[in-house]
């Protein structure tokens, strides 16, 4: 069973994303701030991380960058899931090596194929 870490400070969005992923058979770990996300990423070594940008304590850019530039964790794909739709935000996410950038609100039908692609699964598994 693939393990996914979701770092999101909105309880509503966290629950929605968690439910979508659990219905697909994934094991889900959650974090509500950037520091907790870093700690859990290093402890649990998830197969994928879904990361909000506007997190308390440590923002999503820093979390992404710290993991992507650490050779022990750089292989973990990271999806940025954020309300920030600006080109500058997308560029910064690219600079810290995020694998995907999804703007909230999102459609599960558009979200799940990206998750499956990064986990190297077939979309209809």
Contact map, one row per residue, 1 for C-alpha under 8 A:
11100000000000000000000011100000000000000000000000000000000000000000000000000000000000000000000000000000000000000000000000000
11110000000000000000000001100000000000000000011000000000000000000000000000000000000000000000000000000000000000000000000000000
11111000000000000000000001111000000000000000011100000000000000000000000000000000000000000000000000000000000000000000000000000
01111100000000000000000001111000000000000000011111000000000000000000000000000000000000000000000000000000000000000000000000000
00111110000000000000000000011110000010011000010111000000000000000000000000000000000000000000000000000000000000000000000000000
00011111000001001100000000011110000010000000000011100000000000000000000000000000000000000000000000000000000000000000000000000
00001111100001000000000000000111110010000000000011110010000000000000000000000000000000000000000000000000000000000000000000000
00000111111011000000000000000111100000000000000000110010000000000000000000000000000000000000000000000000000000000000000000000
00000011111001000000000000000011100000000000000000010111000000000000000000000000000000000000000000000000000000000000000000000
00000001111111000000000000000001000000000000000000000000000000000000000000000000000000000000000000000000000000000000000000000
00000001111111100000000000000000000000000000000000000000000000000000000000000000000000000000000000000000000000000000000000000
00000000011111110000000000000000000000000000000000000000000000000000000000000000000000000000000000000000000000000000000000000
00000001011111111000000000000000000000000000000000000000000000000000000000000000000000000000000000000000000000000000000000000
00000111111111111100000000000100000000000000000000000000000000000000000000000000000000000000000000000000000000000000000000000
00000000001111111110000000000000000000000000000000000000000000000000000000000000000000000000000000000000000000000000000000000
00000000000111111111000000000000000000000000000000000000000000000000000000000000000000000000000000000000000000000000000000000
00000100000011111111100000000000000000000000000000000000000000000000000000000000000000000000000000000000000000000000000000000
00000100000001111111110000010000000000000000000000000000000000000000000000000000000000000000000000000000000000000000000000000
00000000000000111111111000000000000000000000000000000000000000000000000000000000000000000000000000000000000000000000000000000
00000000000000011111111100000000000000000000000000000000000000000000000000000000000000000000000000000000000100000000000000000
00000000000000001111111111110000000000000000000000000000000000000000000000000000000000000000000000000000000000000000000000000
00000000000000000111111111110000000000000000000000000000000000000000000000000000000000000000000000000000000000000000000000000
00000000000000000011111111000000000000000000000000000000000000000000000000000000000000000000000000000000000000000000000000000
00000000000000000001111111000000000000000000000000000000000000000000000000000000000000000000000000000000000000000000000000000
10000000000000000000111111100000000000000000000000000000000000000000000000000000000000000000000000000000000000000000000000000
11110000000000000000111111110000000000000000000000000000000000000000000000000000000000000000000000000000000000000000000000000
11110000000000000000110011111000000000000000000000000000000000000000000000000000000000000000000000000000000000000000000000000
00111100000000000100110001111100000000000000000000000000000000000000000000000000000000000000000000000000000000000000000000000
00111100000000000000000000111110000000000000000000000000000000000000000000000000000000000000000000000000000000000000000000000
00001111000001000000000000011111000010000000000000000000000000000000000000000000000000000000000000000000000000000000000000000
00001111100000000000000000001111110110010000000000000000000000000000000000000000000000000000000000000000000000000000000000000
00000011110000000000000000000111110110000000000000000011000000000000000000000000000000000000000000000000000000000000000000000
00000011100000000000000000000011111110000000000000000011111000000000000000000000000000000000000000000000000000000000000000000
00000010000000000000000000000011111111000000000000000011111100100000000000000000000000000000000000000000000000000000000000000
00000000000000000000000000000000111111100000000000000000110000100000000000000000000000000000000000000000000000000000000000000
00000000000000000000000000000011111111110000000000000000000000000000000000000000000000000000000000000000000000000000000000000
00001110000000000000000000000111111111111000000000000000000000100000000000000000000000000000000000000000000000000000000000000
00000000000000000000000000000000011111111100000000000000000000100010000000000000000000000000000000000000000000000000000000000
00000000000000000000000000000000001111111110000000000000000000000000000000000000000000000000000000000000000000000000000000000
00001000000000000000000000000010000111111111100000000000000000000000000000000000000000000000000000000000000000000000000000000
00001000000000000000000000000000000011111111110010000000000000000000000000000000000000000000000000000000000000000000000000000
00000000000000000000000000000000000001111111100000000000000000000000000010000000000000000000000000000000000000000000000000000
00000000000000000000000000000000000000111111100000000000000000000000000000000000000000000000000000000000000000000000000000000
00000000000000000000000000000000000000011111110000000000000000000000000000000000000000000000000000000000000000000000000000000
00000000000000000000000000000000000000011111111000000000000000000000000010010000000000000000000000000000000000000000000000000
01111000000000000000000000000000000000001001111110000000000000000000000000010000000000000000000000000000000000000000000000000
01110000000000000000000000000000000000000000111110000000000000000000000000011000000000000000000000000000000000000000001000000
00111000000000000000000000000000000000000000011111000000000000000000000000011110000000000000000000000000000000000010011000000
00011110000000000000000000000000000000001000011111100000000000000000000000011110000000000000000000000000000000000000000000000
00011110000000000000000000000000000000000000000111110000000000000000000000000111100000000000000000000000000000000000000000000
00000111000000000000000000000000000000000000000011111000000100010000000000000111110000000000000000000000000000000000000000000
00000011100000000000000000000000000000000000000001111110000100000000000000000001110000000000000000000000000000000000000000000
00000000000000000000000000000000000000000000000000111110001110000000000000000001110100000000000000000000000000000000000000000
00000000100000000000000000000000000000000000000000011111001100000000000000000000010000000000000000000000000000000000000000000
00000011100000000000000000000001110000000000000000011111111100000000000000000000000000000000000000000000000000000000000000000
00000000100000000000000000000001110000000000000000000111111000000000000000000000000000000000000000000000000000000000000000000
00000000000000000000000000000000111000000000000000000011111000000000000000000000000000000000000000000000000000000000000000000
00000000000000000000000000000000111000000000000000000011111101100000000000000000000000000000000000000000000000000000000000000
00000000000000000000000000000000110000000000000000001111111111100000000000000000000000000000000000000000000000000000000000000
00000000000000000000000000000000010000000000000000111110011111110000000000000001000000000000000000000000000000000000000000000
00000000000000000000000000000000000000000000000000001000001111111000000000000000000000000001100100000000000000000000000000000
00000000000000000000000000000000000000000000000000000000011111111100000000000000000000000000000100000000000000000000000000000
00000000000000000000000000000000011011000000000000000000011111111110000000000000000000000000000000000000000000000000000000000
00000000000000000000000000000000000000000000000000100000000111111111000000000100000000000000000111000000000000000000000000000
00000000000000000000000000000000000000000000000000000000000011111111100000000000000000000000000110000000000000000000000000000
00000000000000000000000000000000000000000000000000000000000001111111110000000000000000000000000000000000000000000000000000000
00000000000000000000000000000000000001000000000000000000000000111111110011000000000000000000000000000000000000000000000000000
00000000000000000000000000000000000000000000000000000000000000011111111011110000000000000000000111000000000000000000000000000
00000000000000000000000000000000000000000000000000000000000000001111111011000000000000000000000000000000000000000000000000000
00000000000000000000000000000000000000000000000000000000000000000111111111000000000000000000000000000000000000000000000000000
00000000000000000000000000000000000000000000000000000000000000000001111111100000000000000000000000000000000000000000000000000
00000000000000000000000000000000000000000000000000000000000000000000011111100000000000000000000000000000000000000000000000000
00000000000000000000000000000000000000000100100000000000000000000011111111110000000000000000000000000000000000000000000000000
00000000000000000000000000000000000000000000000000000000000000000011111111111000000000000000000000000000000000000000000000000
00000000000000000000000000000000000000000000000000000000000000000001001111111000000000000000000000000000000000000000000000000
00000000000000000000000000000000000000000000111110000000000000000001000011111100000000000000000000000000000000000000000000000
00000000000000000000000000000000000000000000001110000000000000000000000001111110000000000000000001100000000000000000011000000
00000000000000000000000000000000000000000000000111100000000000010000000000011111000000000000000001110000000000000000000000000
00000000000000000000000000000000000000000000000111100000000000000000000000001111100000000000000001111100000000000000000000000
00000000000000000000000000000000000000000000000001111000000100000000000000000111110000000000100001111100000000000000000000000
00000000000000000000000000000000000000000000000001111000000000000000000000000011111000000000000000001111000000000000000000000
00000000000000000000000000000000000000000000000000111100000000000000000000000001111110000000000000001111000000000000000000000
00000000000000000000000000000000000000000000000000000000000000000000000000000000111110000000000000000011100000000000000000000
00000000000000000000000000000000000000000000000000001000000000000000000000000000011111001000000000000011000000000000000000000
00000000000000000000000000000000000000000000000000000000000000000000000000000000011111101100000000000010000000000000000000000
00000000000000000000000000000000000000000000000000000000000000000000000000000000000111111100000000000000000000000000000000000
00000000000000000000000000000000000000000000000000000000000000000000000000000000000011111110000000000000000000000000000000000
00000000000000000000000000000000000000000000000000000000000000000000000000000000000001111111000000000000000000000000000000000
00000000000000000000000000000000000000000000000000000000000000000000000000000000000111111111100000000000000000000000000000000
00000000000000000000000000000000000000000000000000000000000000000000000000000000000011111111110000001000000000000000000000000
00000000000000000000000000000000000000000000000000000000000000000000000000000000000000111111111000000000000000000000000000000
00000000000000000000000000000000000000000000000000000000000010000000000000000000000000011111111100000000000000000000000000000
00000000000000000000000000000000000000000000000000000000000010000000000000000001000000001111111111001000000000000000000000000
00000000000000000000000000000000000000000000000000000000000000000000000000000000000000000111111111100000000000000000000000000
00000000000000000000000000000000000000000000000000000000000000000000000000000000000000000011111111000000000000000000000000000
00000000000000000000000000000000000000000000000000000000000011011001000000000000000000000001111111000000000000000000000000000
00000000000000000000000000000000000000000000000000000000000000011001000000000000000000000000111111100000000000000000000000000
00000000000000000000000000000000000000000000000000000000000000010001000000001111000000000000111111111000000000000000000000000
00000000000000000000000000000000000000000000000000000000000000000000000000001111000000000000010011111000000000000000010000000
00000000000000000000000000000000000000000000000000000000000000000000000000000111000000000000000001111100000000000100000000000
00000000000000000000000000000000000000000000000000000000000000000000000000000011110000000100100001111110000000000000000000000
00000000000000000000000000000000000000000000000000000000000000000000000000000011110000000000000000011111010000100000000000000
00000000000000000000000000000000000000000000000000000000000000000000000000000000111110000000000000001111110000000000000000000
00000000000000000000000000000000000000000000000000000000000000000000000000000000111100000000000000000111110000000000000000000
00000000000000000000000000000000000000000000000000000000000000000000000000000000001000000000000000000011111000000000000000000
00000000000000000000000000000000000000000000000000000000000000000000000000000000000000000000000000000111111101100000000000000
00000000000000000000000000000000000000000000000000000000000000000000000000000000000000000000000000000000111111100000000000000
00000000000000000001000000000000000000000000000000000000000000000000000000000000000000000000000000000000011111110000000000000
00000000000000000000000000000000000000000000000000000000000000000000000000000000000000000000000000000000001111111000000000000
00000000000000000000000000000000000000000000000000000000000000000000000000000000000000000000000000000000011111111100000000000
00000000000000000000000000000000000000000000000000000000000000000000000000000000000000000000000000000100011111111110000000000
00000000000000000000000000000000000000000000000000000000000000000000000000000000000000000000000000000000000111111111000000100
00000000000000000000000000000000000000000000000000000000000000000000000000000000000000000000000000000000000011111111100000100
00000000000000000000000000000000000000000000000000000000000000000000000000000000000000000000000000010000000001111111110000000
00000000000000000000000000000000000000000000000100000000000000000000000000000000000000000000000000000000000000111111111000000
00000000000000000000000000000000000000000000000000000000000000000000000000000000000000000000000000000000000000011111111111100
00000000000000000000000000000000000000000000000000000000000000000000000000000000000000000000000000000000000000001111111111100
00000000000000000000000000000000000000000000000100000000000000000000000000001000000000000000000000100000000000000111111110000
00000000000000000000000000000000000000000000001100000000000000000000000000001000000000000000000000000000000000000011111110000
00000000000000000000000000000000000000000000000000000000000000000000000000000000000000000000000000000000000000000001111111000
00000000000000000000000000000000000000000000000000000000000000000000000000000000000000000000000000000000000000000001111111101
00000000000000000000000000000000000000000000000000000000000000000000000000000000000000000000000000000000000000000001100111111
00000000000000000000000000000000000000000000000000000000000000000000000000000000000000000000000000000000000000011001100011111
00000000000000000000000000000000000000000000000000000000000000000000000000000000000000000000000000000000000000000000000001111
00000000000000000000000000000000000000000000000000000000000000000000000000000000000000000000000000000000000000000000000011111
